[in-house]
C-alpha cells in the first residue's frame, strides 16, 4: 500500500518515507496533519495526528479506514 501511495503523492501535501505515510488534512474547519505507520508485529496501524483534528476524530478514522481498505478480505 505504501508503495502505491508513494508513487501517487501530492507534493507539499503528503509523503511516504521510512515506511510512514504523512499528510496534511482539512476536514470541515479543522486543519492538521496525520502520520500512519505499519506495526507488523501487532498487525496494526499506528496513527498519530495533530490535536487540532480531535473534534473530527471519528470522521478522520473513517477516512483512514477507507484509505487503507481495512475491510478488505485478503
PDB file of N, CA, C, O and CB in Angstrom:
ATOM      1  N   UNK A   1       0.822  -1.188   0.000  1.00  0.00           N
ATOM      2  CA  UNK A   1       0.000   0.000   0.000  1.00  0.00           C
ATOM      3  C   UNK A   1       0.867   1.254   0.000  1.00  0.00           C
ATOM      4  O   UNK A   1       0.594   2.208  -0.728  1.00  0.00           O
ATOM      5  CB  UNK A   1      -0.936  -0.003   1.201  1.00  0.00           C
ATOM      6  N   UNK A   2       1.916   1.244   0.824  1.00  0.00           N
ATOM      7  CA  UNK A   2       2.787   2.417   0.879  1.00  0.00           C
ATOM      8  C   UNK A   2       3.510   2.644  -0.443  1.00  0.00           C
ATOM      9  O   UNK A   2       3.751   3.788  -0.829  1.00  0.00           O
ATOM     10  CB  UNK A   2       3.802   2.266   2.003  1.00  0.00           C
ATOM     11  N   UNK A   3       3.859   1.563  -1.141  1.00  0.00           N
ATOM     12  CA  UNK A   3       4.490   1.720  -2.456  1.00  0.00           C
ATOM     13  C   UNK A   3       3.548   2.437  -3.415  1.00  0.00           C
ATOM     14  O   UNK A   3       3.973   3.318  -4.162  1.00  0.00           O
ATOM     15  CB  UNK A   3       4.896   0.346  -3.036  1.00  0.00           C
ATOM     16  N   UNK A   4       2.277   2.066  -3.397  1.00  0.00           N
ATOM     17  CA  UNK A   4       1.288   2.726  -4.245  1.00  0.00           C
ATOM     18  C   UNK A   4       1.154   4.196  -3.853  1.00  0.00           C
ATOM     19  O   UNK A   4       1.200   5.076  -4.712  1.00  0.00           O
ATOM     20  CB  UNK A   4      -0.078   2.014  -4.144  1.00  0.00           C
ATOM     21  N   UNK A   5       0.991   4.459  -2.566  1.00  0.00           N
ATOM     22  CA  UNK A   5       0.832   5.841  -2.116  1.00  0.00           C
ATOM     23  C   UNK A   5       2.055   6.683  -2.457  1.00  0.00           C
ATOM     24  O   UNK A   5       1.931   7.859  -2.796  1.00  0.00           O
ATOM     25  CB  UNK A   5       0.576   5.882  -0.613  1.00  0.00           C
ATOM     26  N   UNK A   6       3.233   6.079  -2.366  1.00  0.00           N
ATOM     27  CA  UNK A   6       4.455   6.826  -2.670  1.00  0.00           C
ATOM     28  C   UNK A   6       4.508   7.258  -4.127  1.00  0.00           C
ATOM     29  O   UNK A   6       5.024   8.333  -4.435  1.00  0.00           O
ATOM     30  CB  UNK A   6       5.678   5.989  -2.340  1.00  0.00           C
ATOM     31  N   UNK A   7       3.984   6.439  -5.020  1.00  0.00           N
ATOM     32  CA  UNK A   7       4.002   6.803  -6.445  1.00  0.00           C
ATOM     33  C   UNK A   7       2.904   7.802  -6.803  1.00  0.00           C
ATOM     34  O   UNK A   7       2.883   8.321  -7.919  1.00  0.00           O
ATOM     35  CB  UNK A   7       3.852   5.552  -7.305  1.00  0.00           C
ATOM     36  N   UNK A   8       1.994   8.078  -5.870  1.00  0.00           N
ATOM     37  CA  UNK A   8       0.886   8.989  -6.140  1.00  0.00           C
ATOM     38  C   UNK A   8       0.829  10.178  -5.169  1.00  0.00           C
ATOM     39  O   UNK A   8      -0.221  10.804  -5.026  1.00  0.00           O
ATOM     40  CB  UNK A   8      -0.416   8.228  -6.081  1.00  0.00           C
ATOM     41  N   UNK A   9       1.941  10.490  -4.505  1.00  0.00           N
ATOM     42  CA  UNK A   9       1.925  11.574  -3.524  1.00  0.00           C
ATOM     43  C   UNK A   9       1.630  12.914  -4.184  1.00  0.00           C
ATOM     44  O   UNK A   9       2.013  13.168  -5.326  1.00  0.00           O
ATOM     45  CB  UNK A   9       3.257  11.641  -2.783  1.00  0.00           C
ATOM     46  N   UNK A  10       0.951  13.746  -3.445  1.00  0.00           N
ATOM     47  CA  UNK A  10       0.700  15.124  -3.846  1.00  0.00           C
ATOM     48  C   UNK A  10       1.763  15.966  -3.148  1.00  0.00           C
ATOM     49  O   UNK A  10       1.788  16.046  -1.920  1.00  0.00           O
ATOM     50  CB  UNK A  10      -0.774  15.599  -3.474  1.00  0.00           C
ATOM     51  N   UNK A  11       2.635  16.589  -3.924  1.00  0.00           N
ATOM     52  CA  UNK A  11       3.744  17.355  -3.341  1.00  0.00           C
ATOM     53  C   UNK A  11       3.218  18.419  -2.389  1.00  0.00           C
ATOM     54  O   UNK A  11       2.200  19.062  -2.646  1.00  0.00           O
ATOM     55  CB  UNK A  11       4.594  18.008  -4.447  1.00  0.00           C
ATOM     56  N   UNK A  12       3.928  18.588  -1.295  1.00  0.00           N
ATOM     57  CA  UNK A  12       3.635  19.554  -0.244  1.00  0.00           C
ATOM     58  C   UNK A  12       2.334  19.251   0.511  1.00  0.00           C
ATOM     59  O   UNK A  12       1.890  20.060   1.325  1.00  0.00           O
ATOM     60  CB  UNK A  12       3.563  20.935  -0.838  1.00  0.00           C
ATOM     61  N   UNK A  13       1.722  18.091   0.243  1.00  0.00           N
ATOM     62  CA  UNK A  13       0.517  17.680   0.955  1.00  0.00           C
ATOM     63  C   UNK A  13       0.764  16.362   1.676  1.00  0.00           C
ATOM     64  O   UNK A  13       0.336  16.182   2.816  1.00  0.00           O
ATOM     65  CB  UNK A  13      -0.675  17.551  -0.014  1.00  0.00           C
ATOM     66  N   UNK A  14       1.454  15.438   1.008  1.00  0.00           N
ATOM     67  CA  UNK A  14       1.677  14.128   1.605  1.00  0.00           C
ATOM     68  C   UNK A  14       3.057  13.596   1.231  1.00  0.00           C
ATOM     69  O   UNK A  14       3.679  14.046   0.268  1.00  0.00           O
ATOM     70  CB  UNK A  14       0.586  13.143   1.161  1.00  0.00           C
ATOM     71  N   UNK A  15       3.518  12.625   2.020  1.00  0.00           N
ATOM     72  CA  UNK A  15       4.801  11.990   1.742  1.00  0.00           C
ATOM     73  C   UNK A  15       4.795  10.579   2.312  1.00  0.00           C
ATOM     74  O   UNK A  15       4.015  10.242   3.202  1.00  0.00           O
ATOM     75  CB  UNK A  15       5.972  12.817   2.331  1.00  0.00           C
ATOM     76  N   UNK A  16       5.694   9.770   1.767  1.00  0.00           N
ATOM     77  CA  UNK A  16       5.937   8.429   2.296  1.00  0.00           C
ATOM     78  C   UNK A  16       7.447   8.313   2.459  1.00  0.00           C
ATOM     79  O   UNK A  16       8.193   8.390   1.483  1.00  0.00           O
ATOM     80  CB  UNK A  16       5.350   7.289   1.344  1.00  0.00           C
ATOM     81  N   UNK A  17       7.894   8.127   3.708  1.00  0.00           N
ATOM     82  CA  UNK A  17       9.319   7.983   3.995  1.00  0.00           C
ATOM     83  C   UNK A  17       9.496   6.999   5.125  1.00  0.00           C
ATOM     84  O   UNK A  17       8.756   7.024   6.109  1.00  0.00           O
ATOM     85  CB  UNK A  17       9.963   9.342   4.348  1.00  0.00           C
ATOM     86  N   UNK A  18      10.478   6.136   4.982  1.00  0.00           N
ATOM     87  CA  UNK A  18      10.836   5.182   6.039  1.00  0.00           C
ATOM     88  C   UNK A  18       9.625   4.394   6.540  1.00  0.00           C
ATOM     89  O   UNK A  18       9.496   4.133   7.736  1.00  0.00           O
ATOM     90  CB  UNK A  18      11.487   5.917   7.208  1.00  0.00           C
ATOM     91  N   UNK A  19       8.742   4.019   5.617  1.00  0.00           N
ATOM     92  CA  UNK A  19       7.588   3.208   5.983  1.00  0.00           C
ATOM     93  C   UNK A  19       6.481   3.954   6.699  1.00  0.00           C
ATOM     94  O   UNK A  19       5.616   3.338   7.322  1.00  0.00           O
ATOM     95  CB  UNK A  19       8.030   2.098   6.828  1.00  0.00           C
ATOM     96  N   UNK A  20       6.499   5.285   6.616  1.00  0.00           N
ATOM     97  CA  UNK A  20       5.480   6.104   7.282  1.00  0.00           C
ATOM     98  C   UNK A  20       4.811   7.010   6.254  1.00  0.00           C
ATOM     99  O   UNK A  20       5.481   7.686   5.473  1.00  0.00           O
ATOM    100  CB  UNK A  20       6.104   6.948   8.434  1.00  0.00           C
ATOM    101  N   UNK A  21       3.470   7.014   6.269  1.00  0.00           N
ATOM    102  CA  UNK A  21       2.676   7.894   5.417  1.00  0.00           C
ATOM    103  C   UNK A  21       2.321   9.130   6.231  1.00  0.00           C
ATOM    104  O   UNK A  21       1.799   9.025   7.340  1.00  0.00           O
ATOM    105  CB  UNK A  21       1.385   7.172   4.883  1.00  0.00           C
ATOM    106  N   UNK A  22       2.609  10.305   5.671  1.00  0.00           N
ATOM    107  CA  UNK A  22       2.301  11.568   6.343  1.00  0.00           C
ATOM    108  C   UNK A  22       1.496  12.445   5.392  1.00  0.00           C
ATOM    109  O   UNK A  22       1.724  12.443   4.182  1.00  0.00           O
ATOM    110  CB  UNK A  22       3.604  12.299   6.804  1.00  0.00           C
ATOM    111  N   UNK A  23       0.544  13.198   5.961  1.00  0.00           N
ATOM    112  CA  UNK A  23      -0.313  14.024   5.123  1.00  0.00           C
ATOM    113  C   UNK A  23      -0.878  15.184   5.929  1.00  0.00           C
ATOM    114  O   UNK A  23      -1.169  15.053   7.118  1.00  0.00           O
ATOM    115  CB  UNK A  23      -1.449  13.188   4.519  1.00  0.00           C
ATOM    116  N   UNK A  24      -1.028  16.321   5.258  1.00  0.00           N
ATOM    117  CA  UNK A  24      -1.794  17.403   5.853  1.00  0.00           C
ATOM    118  C   UNK A  24      -3.261  17.106   5.589  1.00  0.00           C
ATOM    119  O   UNK A  24      -3.605  16.497   4.577  1.00  0.00           O
ATOM    120  CB  UNK A  24      -1.373  18.804   5.275  1.00  0.00           C
ATOM    121  N   UNK A  25      -4.123  17.536   6.500  1.00  0.00           N
ATOM    122  CA  UNK A  25      -5.539  17.178   6.430  1.00  0.00           C
ATOM    123  C   UNK A  25      -6.399  18.406   6.697  1.00  0.00           C
ATOM    124  O   UNK A  25      -6.085  19.225   7.562  1.00  0.00           O
ATOM    125  CB  UNK A  25      -5.872  16.055   7.439  1.00  0.00           C
ATOM    126  N   UNK A  26      -7.493  18.523   5.939  1.00  0.00           N
ATOM    127  CA  UNK A  26      -8.518  19.534   6.197  1.00  0.00           C
ATOM    128  C   UNK A  26      -9.854  18.814   6.202  1.00  0.00           C
ATOM    129  O   UNK A  26     -10.289  18.292   5.176  1.00  0.00           O
ATOM    130  CB  UNK A  26      -8.490  20.694   5.123  1.00  0.00           C
ATOM    131  N   UNK A  27     -10.505  18.786   7.357  1.00  0.00           N
ATOM    132  CA  UNK A  27     -11.830  18.180   7.492  1.00  0.00           C
ATOM    133  C   UNK A  27     -12.747  19.229   8.109  1.00  0.00           C
ATOM    134  O   UNK A  27     -12.591  19.598   9.273  1.00  0.00           O
ATOM    135  CB  UNK A  27     -11.787  16.864   8.368  1.00  0.00           C
ATOM    136  N   UNK A  28     -13.697  19.701   7.321  1.00  0.00           N
ATOM    137  CA  UNK A  28     -14.538  20.797   7.797  1.00  0.00           C
ATOM    138  C   UNK A  28     -13.659  22.002   8.066  1.00  0.00           C
ATOM    139  O   UNK A  28     -12.852  22.387   7.220  1.00  0.00           O
ATOM    140  CB  UNK A  28     -15.328  20.393   9.075  1.00  0.00           C
ATOM    141  N   UNK A  29     -13.809  22.595   9.229  1.00  0.00           N
ATOM    142  CA  UNK A  29     -12.996  23.763   9.570  1.00  0.00           C
ATOM    143  C   UNK A  29     -11.708  23.381  10.305  1.00  0.00           C
ATOM    144  O   UNK A  29     -10.936  24.256  10.695  1.00  0.00           O
ATOM    145  CB  UNK A  29     -13.807  24.726  10.424  1.00  0.00           C
ATOM    146  N   UNK A  30     -11.474  22.085  10.494  1.00  0.00           N
ATOM    147  CA  UNK A  30     -10.283  21.609  11.205  1.00  0.00           C
ATOM    148  C   UNK A  30      -9.153  21.317  10.220  1.00  0.00           C
ATOM    149  O   UNK A  30      -9.359  20.708   9.171  1.00  0.00           O
ATOM    150  CB  UNK A  30     -10.612  20.345  12.031  1.00  0.00           C
ATOM    151  N   UNK A  31      -7.977  21.762  10.583  1.00  0.00           N
ATOM    152  CA  UNK A  31      -6.794  21.531   9.766  1.00  0.00           C
ATOM    153  C   UNK A  31      -5.689  20.965  10.649  1.00  0.00           C
ATOM    154  O   UNK A  31      -5.563  21.333  11.817  1.00  0.00           O
ATOM    155  CB  UNK A  31      -6.330  22.841   9.067  1.00  0.00           C
ATOM    156  N   UNK A  32      -4.886  20.060  10.077  1.00  0.00           N
ATOM    157  CA  UNK A  32      -3.799  19.476  10.853  1.00  0.00           C
ATOM    158  C   UNK A  32      -3.009  18.498  10.018  1.00  0.00           C
ATOM    159  O   UNK A  32      -2.960  18.612   8.793  1.00  0.00           O
ATOM    160  CB  UNK A  32      -4.335  18.787  12.095  1.00  0.00           C
ATOM    161  N   UNK A  33      -2.388  17.533  10.681  1.00  0.00           N
ATOM    162  CA  UNK A  33      -1.558  16.540   9.988  1.00  0.00           C
ATOM    163  C   UNK A  33      -1.789  15.166  10.614  1.00  0.00           C
ATOM    164  O   UNK A  33      -2.218  15.037  11.760  1.00  0.00           O
ATOM    165  CB  UNK A  33      -0.044  16.928  10.055  1.00  0.00           C
ATOM    166  N   UNK A  34      -1.487  14.154   9.813  1.00  0.00           N
ATOM    167  CA  UNK A  34      -1.550  12.770  10.295  1.00  0.00           C
ATOM    168  C   UNK A  34      -0.270  12.058   9.909  1.00  0.00           C
ATOM    169  O   UNK A  34       0.430  12.461   8.980  1.00  0.00           O
ATOM    170  CB  UNK A  34      -2.789  12.023   9.718  1.00  0.00           C
ATOM    171  N   UNK A  35       0.021  11.000  10.631  1.00  0.00           N
ATOM    172  CA  UNK A  35       1.145  10.115  10.344  1.00  0.00           C
ATOM    173  C   UNK A  35       0.644   8.694  10.584  1.00  0.00           C
ATOM    174  O   UNK A  35       0.066   8.400  11.630  1.00  0.00           O
ATOM    175  CB  UNK A  35       2.415  10.454  11.240  1.00  0.00           C
ATOM    176  N   UNK A  36       0.871   7.818   9.610  1.00  0.00           N
ATOM    177  CA  UNK A  36       0.399   6.440   9.728  1.00  0.00           C
ATOM    178  C   UNK A  36       1.569   5.499   9.467  1.00  0.00           C
ATOM    179  O   UNK A  36       2.213   5.568   8.420  1.00  0.00           O
ATOM    180  CB  UNK A  36      -0.775   6.158   8.738  1.00  0.00           C
ATOM    181  N   UNK A  37       1.838   4.618  10.430  1.00  0.00           N
ATOM    182  CA  UNK A  37       2.920   3.639  10.301  1.00  0.00           C
ATOM    183  C   UNK A  37       2.358   2.238  10.510  1.00  0.00           C
ATOM    184  O   UNK A  37       1.412   2.044  11.274  1.00  0.00           O
ATOM    185  CB  UNK A  37       4.065   3.930  11.319  1.00  0.00           C
ATOM    186  N   UNK A  38       2.944   1.278   9.831  1.00  0.00           N
ATOM    187  CA  UNK A  38       2.540  -0.121   9.967  1.00  0.00           C
ATOM    188  C   UNK A  38       3.297  -0.743  11.127  1.00  0.00           C
ATOM    189  O   UNK A  38       4.514  -0.595  11.239  1.00  0.00           O
ATOM    190  CB  UNK A  38       2.798  -0.912   8.651  1.00  0.00           C
ATOM    191  N   UNK A  39       2.572  -1.437  11.985  1.00  0.00           N
ATOM    192  CA  UNK A  39       3.194  -2.173  13.088  1.00  0.00           C
ATOM    193  C   UNK A  39       3.012  -3.662  12.800  1.00  0.00           C
ATOM    194  O   UNK A  39       2.062  -4.271  13.291  1.00  0.00           O
ATOM    195  CB  UNK A  39       2.566  -1.774  14.488  1.00  0.00           C
ATOM    196  N   UNK A  40       3.910  -4.257  12.009  1.00  0.00           N
ATOM    197  CA  UNK A  40       3.720  -5.651  11.584  1.00  0.00           C
ATOM    198  C   UNK A  40       3.666  -6.637  12.746  1.00  0.00           C
ATOM    199  O   UNK A  40       2.959  -7.641  12.660  1.00  0.00           O
ATOM    200  CB  UNK A  40       4.829  -6.051  10.650  1.00  0.00           C
ATOM    201  N   UNK A  41       4.392  -6.376  13.824  1.00  0.00           N
ATOM    202  CA  UNK A  41       4.390  -7.296  14.963  1.00  0.00           C
ATOM    203  C   UNK A  41       3.021  -7.365  15.633  1.00  0.00           C
ATOM    204  O   UNK A  41       2.720  -8.333  16.331  1.00  0.00           O
ATOM    205  CB  UNK A  41       5.442  -6.873  15.981  1.00  0.00           C
ATOM    206  N   UNK A  42       2.190  -6.342  15.424  1.00  0.00           N
ATOM    207  CA  UNK A  42       0.850  -6.321  16.007  1.00  0.00           C
ATOM    208  C   UNK A  42      -0.244  -6.406  14.944  1.00  0.00           C
ATOM    209  O   UNK A  42      -1.430  -6.374  15.270  1.00  0.00           O
ATOM    210  CB  UNK A  42       0.664  -5.062  16.833  1.00  0.00           C
ATOM    211  N   UNK A  43       0.151  -6.515  13.673  1.00  0.00           N
ATOM    212  CA  UNK A  43      -0.819  -6.478  12.562  1.00  0.00           C
ATOM    213  C   UNK A  43      -1.744  -5.276  12.716  1.00  0.00           C
ATOM    214  O   UNK A  43      -2.968  -5.405  12.668  1.00  0.00           O
ATOM    215  CB  UNK A  43      -1.651  -7.793  12.507  1.00  0.00           C
ATOM    216  N   UNK A  44      -1.140  -4.108  12.902  1.00  0.00           N
ATOM    217  CA  UNK A  44      -1.916  -2.901  13.177  1.00  0.00           C
ATOM    218  C   UNK A  44      -1.278  -1.692  12.505  1.00  0.00           C
ATOM    219  O   UNK A  44      -0.139  -1.738  12.042  1.00  0.00           O
ATOM    220  CB  UNK A  44      -2.036  -2.668  14.691  1.00  0.00           C
ATOM    221  N   UNK A  45      -2.046  -0.612  12.467  1.00  0.00           N
ATOM    222  CA  UNK A  45      -1.541   0.676  12.030  1.00  0.00           C
ATOM    223  C   UNK A  45      -1.443   1.587  13.244  1.00  0.00           C
ATOM    224  O   UNK A  45      -2.319   1.582  14.108  1.00  0.00           O
ATOM    225  CB  UNK A  45      -2.450   1.296  10.930  1.00  0.00           C
ATOM    226  N   UNK A  46      -0.381   2.361  13.301  1.00  0.00           N
ATOM    227  CA  UNK A  46      -0.231   3.353  14.353  1.00  0.00           C
ATOM    228  C   UNK A  46      -0.536   4.712  13.735  1.00  0.00           C
ATOM    229  O   UNK A  46       0.157   5.146  12.815  1.00  0.00           O
ATOM    230  CB  UNK A  46       1.210   3.315  14.990  1.00  0.00           C
ATOM    231  N   UNK A  47      -1.555   5.373  14.230  1.00  0.00           N
ATOM    232  CA  UNK A  47      -1.967   6.677  13.714  1.00  0.00           C
ATOM    233  C   UNK A  47      -1.613   7.741  14.744  1.00  0.00           C
ATOM    234  O   UNK A  47      -1.985   7.644  15.914  1.00  0.00           O
ATOM    235  CB  UNK A  47      -3.494   6.702  13.388  1.00  0.00           C
ATOM    236  N   UNK A  48      -0.893   8.751  14.290  1.00  0.00           N
ATOM    237  CA  UNK A  48      -0.576   9.910  15.108  1.00  0.00           C
ATOM    238  C   UNK A  48      -1.174  11.113  14.386  1.00  0.00           C
ATOM    239  O   UNK A  48      -1.104  11.193  13.160  1.00  0.00           O
ATOM    240  CB  UNK A  48       0.988  10.070  15.338  1.00  0.00           C
ATOM    241  N   UNK A  49      -1.759  12.046  15.130  1.00  0.00           N
ATOM    242  CA  UNK A  49      -2.402  13.183  14.483  1.00  0.00           C
ATOM    243  C   UNK A  49      -2.278  14.420  15.356  1.00  0.00           C
ATOM    244  O   UNK A  49      -2.089  14.328  16.569  1.00  0.00           O
ATOM    245  CB  UNK A  49      -3.878  12.880  14.188  1.00  0.00           C
ATOM    246  N   UNK A  50      -2.389  15.575  14.718  1.00  0.00           N
ATOM    247  CA  UNK A  50      -2.316  16.824  15.469  1.00  0.00           C
ATOM    248  C   UNK A  50      -3.590  16.991  16.289  1.00  0.00           C
ATOM    249  O   UNK A  50      -4.667  16.563  15.874  1.00  0.00           O
ATOM    250  CB  UNK A  50      -2.109  18.034  14.518  1.00  0.00           C
ATOM    251  N   UNK A  51      -3.456  17.615  17.452  1.00  0.00           N
ATOM    252  CA  UNK A  51      -4.605  17.786  18.341  1.00  0.00           C
ATOM    253  C   UNK A  51      -5.687  18.656  17.720  1.00  0.00           C
ATOM    254  O   UNK A  51      -6.837  18.611  18.157  1.00  0.00           O
ATOM    255  CB  UNK A  51      -4.160  18.388  19.658  1.00  0.00           C
ATOM    256  N   UNK A  52      -5.348  19.435  16.725  1.00  0.00           N
ATOM    257  CA  UNK A  52      -6.346  20.274  16.063  1.00  0.00           C
ATOM    258  C   UNK A  52      -7.403  19.437  15.346  1.00  0.00           C
ATOM    259  O   UNK A  52      -8.472  19.952  15.020  1.00  0.00           O
ATOM    260  CB  UNK A  52      -5.668  21.213  15.071  1.00  0.00           C
ATOM    261  N   UNK A  53      -7.125  18.157  15.094  1.00  0.00           N
ATOM    262  CA  UNK A  53      -8.077  17.274  14.420  1.00  0.00           C
ATOM    263  C   UNK A  53      -8.956  16.498  15.400  1.00  0.00           C
ATOM    264  O   UNK A  53      -9.816  15.729  14.968  1.00  0.00           O
ATOM    265  CB  UNK A  53      -7.333  16.303  13.528  1.00  0.00           C
ATOM    266  N   UNK A  54      -8.764  16.677  16.692  1.00  0.00           N
ATOM    267  CA  UNK A  54      -9.549  15.949  17.691  1.00  0.00           C
ATOM    268  C   UNK A  54     -11.058  16.119  17.511  1.00  0.00           C
ATOM    269  O   UNK A  54     -11.786  15.139  17.668  1.00  0.00           O
ATOM    270  CB  UNK A  54      -9.157  16.405  19.073  1.00  0.00           C
ATOM    271  N   UNK A  55     -11.569  17.321  17.188  1.00  0.00           N
ATOM    272  CA  UNK A  55     -13.016  17.462  17.028  1.00  0.00           C
ATOM    273  C   UNK A  55     -13.611  16.617  15.895  1.00  0.00           C
ATOM    274  O   UNK A  55     -14.807  16.325  15.904  1.00  0.00           O
ATOM    275  CB  UNK A  55     -13.344  18.897  16.788  1.00  0.00           C
ATOM    276  N   UNK A  56     -12.792  16.229  14.935  1.00  0.00           N
ATOM    277  CA  UNK A  56     -13.292  15.436  13.802  1.00  0.00           C
ATOM    278  C   UNK A  56     -12.681  14.035  13.793  1.00  0.00           C
ATOM    279  O   UNK A  56     -12.598  13.400  12.741  1.00  0.00           O
ATOM    280  CB  UNK A  56     -12.985  16.149  12.474  1.00  0.00           C
ATOM    281  N   UNK A  57     -12.255  13.556  14.957  1.00  0.00           N
ATOM    282  CA  UNK A  57     -11.579  12.259  15.041  1.00  0.00           C
ATOM    283  C   UNK A  57     -12.398  11.111  14.455  1.00  0.00           C
ATOM    284  O   UNK A  57     -11.828  10.311  13.712  1.00  0.00           O
ATOM    285  CB  UNK A  57     -11.251  11.953  16.475  1.00  0.00           C
ATOM    286  N   UNK A  58     -13.703  10.972  14.741  1.00  0.00           N
ATOM    287  CA  UNK A  58     -14.452   9.870  14.131  1.00  0.00           C
ATOM    288  C   UNK A  58     -14.432   9.919  12.596  1.00  0.00           C
ATOM    289  O   UNK A  58     -14.289   8.886  11.942  1.00  0.00           O
ATOM    290  CB  UNK A  58     -15.892   9.895  14.621  1.00  0.00           C
ATOM    291  N   UNK A  59     -14.574  11.110  12.032  1.00  0.00           N
ATOM    292  CA  UNK A  59     -14.523  11.250  10.572  1.00  0.00           C
ATOM    293  C   UNK A  59     -13.128  10.931  10.050  1.00  0.00           C
ATOM    294  O   UNK A  59     -12.988  10.251   9.033  1.00  0.00           O
ATOM    295  CB  UNK A  59     -14.934  12.674  10.147  1.00  0.00           C
ATOM    296  N   UNK A  60     -12.099  11.415  10.733  1.00  0.00           N
ATOM    297  CA  UNK A  60     -10.724  11.131  10.333  1.00  0.00           C
ATOM    298  C   UNK A  60     -10.455   9.628  10.315  1.00  0.00           C
ATOM    299  O   UNK A  60      -9.869   9.112   9.363  1.00  0.00           O
ATOM    300  CB  UNK A  60      -9.740  11.831  11.276  1.00  0.00           C
ATOM    301  N   UNK A  61     -10.877   8.933  11.354  1.00  0.00           N
ATOM    302  CA  UNK A  61     -10.653   7.484  11.412  1.00  0.00           C
ATOM    303  C   UNK A  61     -11.422   6.752  10.310  1.00  0.00           C
ATOM    304  O   UNK A  61     -10.918   5.771   9.763  1.00  0.00           O
ATOM    305  CB  UNK A  61     -11.064   6.938  12.786  1.00  0.00           C
ATOM    306  N   UNK A  62     -12.633   7.210   9.973  1.00  0.00           N
ATOM    307  CA  UNK A  62     -13.370   6.601   8.857  1.00  0.00           C
ATOM    308  C   UNK A  62     -12.620   6.802   7.541  1.00  0.00           C
ATOM    309  O   UNK A  62     -12.531   5.885   6.725  1.00  0.00           O
ATOM    310  CB  UNK A  62     -14.792   7.200   8.754  1.00  0.00           C
ATOM    311  N   UNK A  63     -12.082   8.005   7.342  1.00  0.00           N
ATOM    312  CA  UNK A  63     -11.323   8.290   6.115  1.00  0.00           C
ATOM    313  C   UNK A  63     -10.082   7.401   6.022  1.00  0.00           C
ATOM    314  O   UNK A  63      -9.781   6.873   4.952  1.00  0.00           O
ATOM    315  CB  UNK A  63     -10.912   9.778   6.067  1.00  0.00           C
ATOM    316  N   UNK A  64      -9.366   7.233   7.126  1.00  0.00           N
ATOM    317  CA  UNK A  64      -8.185   6.371   7.131  1.00  0.00           C
ATOM    318  C   UNK A  64      -8.573   4.911   6.936  1.00  0.00           C
ATOM    319  O   UNK A  64      -7.862   4.160   6.268  1.00  0.00           O
ATOM    320  CB  UNK A  64      -7.406   6.537   8.438  1.00  0.00           C
ATOM    321  N   UNK A  65      -9.683   4.516   7.509  1.00  0.00           N
ATOM    322  CA  UNK A  65     -10.208   3.159   7.336  1.00  0.00           C
ATOM    323  C   UNK A  65     -10.436   2.885   5.854  1.00  0.00           C
ATOM    324  O   UNK A  65     -10.091   1.816   5.351  1.00  0.00           O
ATOM    325  CB  UNK A  65     -11.527   2.967   8.136  1.00  0.00           C
ATOM    326  N   UNK A  66     -11.019   3.856   5.163  1.00  0.00           N
ATOM    327  CA  UNK A  66     -11.273   3.708   3.724  1.00  0.00           C
ATOM    328  C   UNK A  66      -9.965   3.757   2.923  1.00  0.00           C
ATOM    329  O   UNK A  66      -9.756   2.938   2.028  1.00  0.00           O
ATOM    330  CB  UNK A  66     -12.234   4.814   3.235  1.00  0.00           C
ATOM    331  N   UNK A  67      -9.094   4.708   3.242  1.00  0.00           N
ATOM    332  CA  UNK A  67      -7.831   4.856   2.510  1.00  0.00           C
ATOM    333  C   UNK A  67      -7.003   3.587   2.557  1.00  0.00           C
ATOM    334  O   UNK A  67      -6.445   3.173   1.541  1.00  0.00           O
ATOM    335  CB  UNK A  67      -7.024   6.015   3.075  1.00  0.00           C
ATOM    336  N   UNK A  68      -6.915   2.966   3.719  1.00  0.00           N
ATOM    337  CA  UNK A  68      -6.109   1.760   3.866  1.00  0.00           C
ATOM    338  C   UNK A  68      -6.917   0.483   3.677  1.00  0.00           C
ATOM    339  O   UNK A  68      -6.419  -0.614   3.930  1.00  0.00           O
ATOM    340  CB  UNK A  68      -5.457   1.747   5.219  1.00  0.00           C
ATOM    341  N   UNK A  69      -8.162   0.624   3.234  1.00  0.00           N
ATOM    342  CA  UNK A  69      -9.035  -0.511   2.876  1.00  0.00           C
ATOM    343  C   UNK A  69      -9.038  -1.574   3.965  1.00  0.00           C
ATOM    344  O   UNK A  69      -8.759  -2.745   3.709  1.00  0.00           O
ATOM    345  CB  UNK A  69      -8.587  -1.135   1.546  1.00  0.00           C
ATOM    346  N   UNK A  70      -9.356  -1.150   5.180  1.00  0.00           N
ATOM    347  CA  UNK A  70      -9.279  -2.056   6.316  1.00  0.00           C
ATOM    348  C   UNK A  70     -10.402  -3.097   6.365  1.00  0.00           C
ATOM    349  O   UNK A  70     -10.376  -3.996   7.205  1.00  0.00           O
ATOM    350  CB  UNK A  70      -9.292  -1.262   7.575  1.00  0.00           C
ATOM    351  N   UNK A  71     -11.380  -2.981   5.473  1.00  0.00           N
ATOM    352  CA  UNK A  71     -12.434  -4.005   5.388  1.00  0.00           C
ATOM    353  C   UNK A  71     -12.099  -5.075   4.359  1.00  0.00           C
ATOM    354  O   UNK A  71     -12.884  -5.999   4.151  1.00  0.00           O
ATOM    355  CB  UNK A  71     -13.774  -3.360   5.038  1.00  0.00           C
ATOM    356  N   UNK A  72     -10.955  -4.961   3.721  1.00  0.00           N
ATOM    357  CA  UNK A  72     -10.576  -5.940   2.679  1.00  0.00           C
ATOM    358  C   UNK A  72     -10.480  -7.342   3.254  1.00  0.00           C
ATOM    359  O   UNK A  72     -10.007  -7.545   4.372  1.00  0.00           O
ATOM    360  CB  UNK A  72      -9.233  -5.552   2.032  1.00  0.00           C
ATOM    361  N   UNK A  73     -10.933  -8.289   2.476  1.00  0.00           N
ATOM    362  CA  UNK A  73     -10.825  -9.707   2.848  1.00  0.00           C
ATOM    363  C   UNK A  73      -9.653 -10.303   2.062  1.00  0.00           C
ATOM    364  O   UNK A  73      -9.799 -10.607   0.878  1.00  0.00           O
ATOM    365  CB  UNK A  73     -12.177 -10.493   2.554  1.00  0.00           C
ATOM    366  N   UNK A  74      -8.500 -10.472   2.705  1.00  0.00           N
ATOM    367  CA  UNK A  74      -7.325 -10.985   1.955  1.00  0.00           C
ATOM    368  C   UNK A  74      -7.528 -12.403   1.462  1.00  0.00           C
ATOM    369  O   UNK A  74      -6.640 -12.967   0.823  1.00  0.00           O
ATOM    370  CB  UNK A  74      -6.075 -10.935   2.828  1.00  0.00           C
TER     371      UNK A  74
END
